[in-house]
């Protein structure tokens, strides 16, 4: 059993303390869902994976279990990843009718229960889930348009997981989107998502000052907008959802390479790359081992460049067909529709199992 088994019951990670949080949570009503998967990932490694639903005293939960076959052919628990699905007794506001947020009233002083910094996938998802629970939420986005971080990257950028695992809560990607969605379609989807649900989002917004009053448990934020008077926003909770890396606003890291100053060719960071048309057919070295490295190298190689990858150690490379198989298993073959909730459980279980290996 892995430490992930403790997520629903307590934040501790010590197995000897497991009995205490279980006694407090009192899990019950366990039910095995259809669709248990048998996965053989190598001649010597086999997994069985399935989903159970259960209740605790305050929440409805689900858990993804993964069993592995040992050398003596017995089965043992590899991991048990638990997730909270919904609070018991709380009725979802979302009933298929959209938008479900009240129309925004933009004033120089506003009050919300929660303020989220960042209108990317995480920020918009969080806002939708909070509004679904009746918690008023304002999202602040630094750029001038929702989804801009997807528009300003290289043209060949696509999602690196199948579309079914990229849907945000309540609203799926449109059918016209490919299984691996191009970056501009992702940007359009994020913008449509906000519009469809009526989420309150301020773009071109930056926080110029923030203070917290412990006596009232309240944040006071001064929000600057171009060409407008500053807005004061009061909220009980402030949530940071600005992402990671250059897409989250981090400064690009350019390593110090001996001899770079005397190199006669061009040296650019991946954040500056747009398409092979900007480079032309040349001899190119791409340094690194991340997704952008492989995307850029493939884009240039496809359009005539002689491309070499330079990285410190070997990299596990999986084809899209293998990724599809690992994530969906026999569900695709059985023509089982993978809902947003089911996709989240499968993906979370897969990522958590990978961390334990």
C-alpha positions as CSV (number, residue, x, y, z in Angstrom):
1,X,0.0,0.0,0.0
2,X,1.4,3.4,-0.9
3,X,1.3,6.7,1.0
4,X,-1.4,7.9,-1.5
5,X,-3.9,5.7,0.4
6,X,-3.9,8.3,3.2
7,X,-5.0,11.3,1.1
8,X,-8.7,11.1,2.0
9,X,-8.1,10.2,5.6
10,X,-5.2,12.5,6.8
11,X,-2.2,14.4,5.6
12,X,0.3,12.2,7.4
13,X,2.4,9.8,5.5
14,X,3.4,7.3,8.2
15,X,1.7,3.9,7.8
16,X,1.6,3.3,11.6
17,X,-0.7,6.3,12.0
18,X,-3.1,5.0,9.3
19,X,-5.6,3.4,11.8
20,X,-6.3,6.7,13.5
21,X,-7.5,8.7,10.5
22,X,-9.4,5.7,9.2
23,X,-11.3,5.5,12.5
24,X,-12.1,9.2,12.4
25,X,-13.2,9.1,8.7
26,X,-15.2,5.8,9.1
27,X,-15.1,4.8,5.4
28,X,-18.1,2.6,4.4
29,X,-20.3,1.6,1.5
30,X,-17.4,0.4,-0.8
31,X,-18.6,-0.4,-4.3
32,X,-16.5,-1.7,-7.2
33,X,-17.1,0.0,-10.5
34,X,-17.2,-1.8,-13.8
35,X,-14.2,-1.6,-16.0
36,X,-11.4,-3.3,-14.1
37,X,-8.3,-3.3,-16.3
38,X,-5.7,-6.0,-16.7
39,X,-2.4,-4.4,-18.0
40,X,0.7,-6.3,-19.0
41,X,3.4,-3.6,-19.5
42,X,6.3,-6.1,-20.0
43,X,6.7,-9.9,-20.1
44,X,7.4,-9.9,-16.3
45,X,5.2,-7.0,-15.1
46,X,1.4,-7.2,-14.9
47,X,-1.0,-4.9,-13.2
48,X,-4.7,-5.0,-12.3
49,X,-6.3,-1.6,-11.9
50,X,-9.9,-0.6,-10.9
51,X,-12.0,2.0,-9.2
52,X,-14.0,1.8,-6.0
53,X,-16.4,4.4,-4.6
54,X,-17.0,4.8,-0.9
55,X,-18.2,7.3,1.7
56,X,-16.7,8.9,4.8
57,X,-18.5,10.8,7.5
58,X,-18.3,14.1,5.4
59,X,-17.4,13.3,1.8
60,X,-18.1,10.9,-1.1
61,X,-14.9,9.5,-2.4
62,X,-13.4,7.3,-5.0
63,X,-10.2,5.3,-5.0
64,X,-8.1,3.8,-7.8
65,X,-6.3,0.6,-6.7
66,X,-3.4,-1.0,-8.6
67,X,-2.4,-4.6,-7.9
68,X,0.8,-6.1,-9.1
69,X,1.7,-9.8,-9.5
70,X,4.8,-11.0,-7.6
71,X,7.3,-13.7,-8.5
72,X,5.3,-16.3,-6.6
73,X,2.2,-15.4,-8.7
74,X,0.4,-13.8,-5.8
75,X,-1.2,-10.3,-6.0
76,X,-0.2,-7.4,-3.8
77,X,-1.2,-3.8,-3.6
78,X,1.0,-1.4,-5.6
79,X,-1.0,1.7,-4.7
80,X,-4.4,2.9,-3.6
81,X,-5.0,6.5,-4.7
82,X,-8.0,8.2,-3.0
83,X,-9.8,11.3,-4.2
84,X,-12.7,13.4,-2.8
85,X,-15.5,13.5,-5.3
86,X,-18.0,15.8,-3.4
87,X,-19.1,16.9,0.0
88,X,-21.9,14.9,1.5
89,X,-25.2,16.8,1.6
90,X,-23.9,19.6,-0.8
91,X,-26.0,19.9,-4.0
92,X,-24.1,20.9,-7.1
93,X,-25.4,24.1,-8.7
94,X,-24.4,23.0,-12.1
95,X,-27.4,21.3,-13.8
96,X,-26.4,21.6,-17.5
97,X,-27.8,25.1,-17.8
98,X,-25.2,27.7,-18.5
99,X,-23.9,30.2,-17.5
100,X,-24.3,29.4,-13.8
101,X,-22.6,32.5,-12.5
102,X,-24.4,35.7,-11.8
103,X,-23.5,38.6,-14.2
104,X,-20.4,40.5,-13.1
105,X,-20.8,44.0,-11.8
106,X,-17.4,45.7,-12.2
107,X,-16.9,48.4,-9.5
108,X,-13.9,50.1,-8.0
109,X,-14.5,48.2,-4.8
110,X,-15.6,44.5,-4.9
111,X,-15.9,41.6,-2.5
112,X,-15.6,37.9,-3.3
113,X,-15.1,34.9,-1.2
114,X,-12.1,33.8,-3.2
115,X,-9.7,35.4,-5.7
116,X,-7.6,33.3,-8.1
117,X,-4.4,34.5,-9.7
118,X,-4.2,33.1,-13.2
119,X,-6.8,32.2,-15.8
120,X,-5.2,29.1,-17.2
121,X,-6.5,25.5,-17.0
122,X,-6.0,25.3,-13.2
123,X,-7.4,28.8,-12.4
124,X,-10.5,28.4,-14.5
125,X,-11.1,24.9,-13.3
126,X,-10.8,26.0,-9.7
127,X,-13.2,28.9,-10.3
128,X,-15.8,26.7,-11.9
129,X,-15.7,24.2,-9.1
130,X,-15.9,26.9,-6.4
131,X,-18.8,28.6,-8.2
132,X,-20.5,25.3,-8.5
133,X,-20.5,25.1,-4.7
134,X,-21.9,28.6,-4.4
135,X,-18.6,30.3,-3.5
136,X,-18.2,33.6,-5.3
137,X,-14.9,33.7,-7.1
138,X,-12.9,36.3,-9.1
139,X,-10.1,35.4,-11.4
140,X,-7.3,37.8,-12.2
141,X,-5.3,37.3,-15.5
142,X,-2.2,39.3,-16.3
143,X,-2.4,38.9,-20.1
144,X,-4.9,40.6,-22.3
145,X,-6.7,37.4,-23.3
146,X,-7.5,34.1,-21.7
147,X,-5.4,31.4,-23.2
148,X,-2.6,33.8,-24.3
149,X,0.1,31.6,-22.9
150,X,-0.9,29.0,-25.5
151,X,-0.9,31.5,-28.4
152,X,2.6,32.8,-27.9
153,X,4.5,29.5,-27.9
154,X,5.7,27.7,-31.0
155,X,3.2,27.0,-33.7
156,X,3.5,23.2,-33.6
157,X,2.7,23.0,-29.9
158,X,-0.1,20.4,-29.1
159,X,-1.3,18.8,-25.9
160,X,0.7,15.7,-25.0
161,X,-2.1,13.7,-23.6
162,X,-5.3,12.6,-25.4
163,X,-8.2,15.1,-25.5
164,X,-10.4,13.1,-23.1
165,X,-7.8,13.7,-20.4
166,X,-7.7,17.5,-21.0
167,X,-11.4,18.4,-20.5
168,X,-12.1,20.9,-17.8
169,X,-15.0,20.4,-15.3
170,X,-18.5,20.7,-16.8
171,X,-17.5,21.6,-20.4
172,X,-15.7,19.3,-22.8
173,X,-13.5,20.2,-25.7
174,X,-15.5,20.5,-28.9
175,X,-15.8,17.4,-31.2
176,X,-13.9,19.3,-34.0
177,X,-10.7,19.3,-31.9
178,X,-8.3,16.6,-32.7
179,X,-7.3,13.9,-30.2
180,X,-4.1,15.9,-29.5
181,X,-5.3,19.5,-29.5
182,X,-3.3,22.3,-31.2
183,X,-2.3,25.2,-29.0
184,X,-4.6,27.8,-30.6
185,X,-7.6,25.4,-30.2
186,X,-6.7,25.1,-26.5
187,X,-6.6,28.9,-26.2
188,X,-10.0,29.2,-27.9
189,X,-11.4,26.5,-25.6
190,X,-10.2,28.3,-22.5
191,X,-11.8,31.5,-23.7
192,X,-15.1,29.8,-24.6
193,X,-15.0,28.0,-21.2
194,X,-15.0,31.2,-19.3
195,X,-17.7,32.6,-21.6
196,X,-19.9,29.5,-21.4
197,X,-19.9,29.3,-17.6
198,X,-20.0,33.0,-17.0
199,X,-16.9,33.0,-14.8
200,X,-15.8,36.4,-13.5
201,X,-12.4,37.1,-15.0
202,X,-10.5,40.3,-15.2
203,X,-7.8,40.3,-17.9
204,X,-4.8,42.7,-18.2
205,X,-5.0,42.7,-14.4
206,X,-2.0,42.9,-12.0
207,X,-1.9,43.0,-8.2
208,X,0.0,46.1,-7.2
209,X,-0.5,45.6,-3.4
210,X,-1.9,42.9,-1.1
211,X,-2.4,42.9,2.7
212,X,-4.0,40.3,5.1
213,X,-6.0,41.2,8.2
214,X,-5.7,38.2,10.6
215,X,-8.5,39.5,12.8
216,X,-11.1,39.3,10.0
217,X,-9.3,36.6,7.9
218,X,-9.6,38.9,4.9
219,X,-7.3,39.8,2.0
220,X,-7.3,43.3,0.6
221,X,-5.9,43.5,-3.0
222,X,-5.2,46.5,-5.1
223,X,-5.7,45.5,-8.7
224,X,-4.3,47.7,-11.5
225,X,-5.9,47.8,-15.0
226,X,-4.5,49.7,-18.0
227,X,-6.1,53.1,-18.5
228,X,-8.4,52.6,-15.5
229,X,-8.6,53.5,-11.8
230,X,-7.2,50.9,-9.4
231,X,-9.7,48.4,-8.1
232,X,-9.9,47.2,-4.5
233,X,-10.9,43.6,-4.0
234,X,-11.6,42.0,-0.7
235,X,-11.6,38.2,-0.3
236,X,-11.2,35.6,2.3
237,X,-9.1,33.3,0.2
238,X,-6.4,34.0,-2.3
239,X,-5.3,31.1,-4.6
240,X,-2.2,31.2,-6.8
241,X,-2.7,29.3,-10.1
242,X,0.0,30.9,-12.3
243,X,1.5,27.7,-13.7
244,X,5.1,26.6,-13.9
245,X,8.0,27.3,-16.3
246,X,7.9,30.0,-19.0
247,X,4.1,29.4,-19.6
248,X,3.6,30.4,-15.9
249,X,5.7,33.6,-16.4
250,X,9.1,32.3,-15.2
251,X,12.1,33.9,-16.8
252,X,13.7,31.6,-19.5
253,X,16.9,29.9,-18.2
254,X,19.8,30.2,-20.6
255,X,22.8,28.1,-19.5
256,X,26.3,29.4,-19.6
257,X,28.1,27.4,-22.3
258,X,31.8,27.8,-22.9
259,X,32.5,29.3,-26.3
260,X,29.0,30.6,-26.8
261,X,30.1,34.2,-27.2
262,X,32.3,33.2,-30.2
263,X,29.7,31.0,-31.9
264,X,28.8,32.6,-35.2
265,X,25.3,31.0,-35.5
266,X,22.1,31.9,-33.7
267,X,21.4,30.9,-30.1
268,X,17.8,31.2,-29.0
269,X,15.7,29.9,-26.1
270,X,12.8,27.6,-26.8
271,X,10.4,30.4,-25.5
272,X,11.6,32.5,-28.5
273,X,11.0,29.8,-31.1
274,X,7.9,30.1,-33.3
275,X,8.3,27.8,-36.3
276,X,10.9,26.2,-38.6
277,X,10.2,29.0,-41.2
278,X,12.0,31.4,-38.8
279,X,15.1,29.2,-38.8
280,X,15.2,27.6,-42.3
281,X,17.0,24.4,-43.2
282,X,20.2,24.4,-41.2
283,X,22.3,22.3,-38.9
284,X,20.7,22.7,-35.5
285,X,21.5,21.4,-32.0
286,X,18.6,21.4,-29.6
287,X,19.8,21.2,-25.9
288,X,17.5,19.7,-23.3
289,X,15.2,16.7,-22.7
290,X,11.7,18.2,-22.2
291,X,8.6,18.2,-24.3
292,X,9.4,21.5,-26.0
293,X,12.8,20.1,-27.1
294,X,11.3,17.1,-28.9
295,X,8.5,19.2,-30.4
296,X,10.9,21.8,-31.8
297,X,13.5,19.3,-33.0
298,X,10.7,17.3,-34.8
299,X,9.3,20.5,-36.4
300,X,12.7,21.5,-37.7
301,X,13.7,18.0,-38.9
302,X,10.4,17.7,-40.7
303,X,11.1,20.9,-42.6
304,X,14.6,20.1,-43.8
305,X,17.0,20.9,-40.9
306,X,19.7,18.4,-39.8
307,X,18.8,18.2,-36.1
308,X,20.8,16.8,-33.2
309,X,19.4,16.4,-29.6
310,X,21.9,17.1,-26.8
311,X,21.0,15.9,-23.3
312,X,22.8,14.8,-20.2
313,X,21.2,11.4,-19.8
314,X,18.9,9.0,-21.7
315,X,15.2,9.8,-22.0
316,X,12.2,7.5,-22.1
317,X,10.4,8.1,-25.3
318,X,6.8,6.9,-25.7
319,X,4.7,7.0,-28.9
320,X,1.2,8.4,-28.7
321,X,-0.1,5.0,-29.4
322,X,1.6,3.7,-26.2
323,X,0.4,6.6,-24.2
324,X,-3.2,6.0,-25.4
325,X,-2.9,2.3,-24.4
326,X,-1.4,3.1,-21.0
327,X,-4.1,5.6,-20.1
328,X,-7.2,4.0,-21.5
329,X,-6.2,0.3,-21.5
330,X,-9.1,-1.9,-22.8
331,X,-11.7,0.9,-22.3
332,X,-11.2,2.2,-25.8
333,X,-11.5,-1.3,-27.3
334,X,-14.7,-1.8,-25.4
335,X,-16.0,1.5,-26.7
336,X,-16.5,2.8,-23.1
337,X,-17.0,6.5,-23.0
338,X,-14.5,8.0,-20.6
339,X,-16.2,10.8,-18.6
340,X,-14.4,13.8,-17.2
341,X,-14.5,12.3,-13.7
342,X,-13.3,8.9,-14.9
343,X,-10.4,10.5,-16.9
344,X,-9.3,12.4,-13.8
345,X,-9.2,9.2,-11.8
346,X,-7.3,7.2,-14.4
347,X,-4.7,10.0,-15.0
348,X,-4.2,10.6,-11.3
349,X,-3.7,6.9,-10.6
350,X,-1.3,6.6,-13.4
351,X,0.8,9.5,-12.4
352,X,0.8,8.5,-8.7
353,X,1.8,4.9,-9.6
354,X,4.7,6.2,-11.7
355,X,6.0,8.3,-8.7
356,X,6.0,5.2,-6.6
357,X,8.1,3.0,-9.0
